[in-house]
Amino acid sequence: MEKSSDTADRRMERGLIAWYEELVADLPQRLPTRDPGKLVAIAAALDIRGYGPIKEKAVSEVKARVQDLLAQPDGKTPRAALVA
């Protein structure tokens, strides 16, 4: 029997925490102008819910969305990204 701390879901969650900590630590370098619209959009993108395959899909979608937002030029964050 697997300990609950060793399940795939728990490993994914620990990896997600490390990814998030790295993201927050790197934001000042990635967003030198501190674009508030982009910061709001990134924070809003971090809504992850569910269990198992649903959560795995949500994590993948959030990471892709954050990468897309980071790739956009500062000051060019679409308004839709702020409410999506």
Order of alpha helices (4+ residues) and beta strands (2+ residues): alpha-alpha-alpha-alpha
